[in-house]
Amino acid sequence: MIFYFFLVIFLQVNHNGHLTFDSSYSSYSPQRFPLYGSIDIIAPFWTDLDNRQTGFVLYNQYTNGSVLQQATQDINSYFPNLNFSADWVFVATWYEVAYYGTKTTFQAVLISGGQKCFVLMNYGSIASTTLSAGYDTINSFHHFTIPGSFSSSATGDNSTFSLSSNVNVTGRWAFQVDSGVRGCQKKSKYVYIQIYKYKA
């Protein structure tokens, strides 16, 4: 499987609502992007989550079948004129994970095909909390914050994450990360991802 995210090696699914690369990251305190730090991070819902008593952190990868067909269709709809064809999809789901007595469900979906790669963030029921959502790279050469992060409008019954979108699909945010939302250049080196789950 090949996925470009700024020359990283390992993919970590962390229980506090983020994916990191090269090593796990246990920070439960959300931080504002850009971090200007030493990690690559994809954070659909970075906050203090606890799945020890309720909820699940699940992940799966796909290299054929209907999930790839749906990913291909979605990406070509959101990013027209690419003639994109998905050959790998990785889905991480935080399902009804606990935040101080409430439950939250969201996903990060990584999609690659050829030398093009995308990240989707999907939002279901969102608990009221303070959170950071978006992505950031080492030294913050490339970063994006979903509007509403660190505000009361991000969560609860009227969550801007669940009710809005940057691709006109309610509750979904999509980003191309091989050439970058902010103009980063596509990397010429293939990156092989091994998948690990961080456990509390």
Secondary structure, DSSP 8 states (H G I E B T S, - for coil): -B--SSS--EEEEETTTEEEESS-----S---S---SS--EEEEEES--B-SSS-EEEEEEESSSHHHHHHHHHHHHHSTTS----SEEEEEEEEEEEETTEEEEEEEEEEEETTEEEEEEEE-S--S---EEEEE-GGGSSEEE-TTTTSGGGSSTT-HHHH--SSSSTTEEEEE-SS-TT-----SS--B-EEEE---
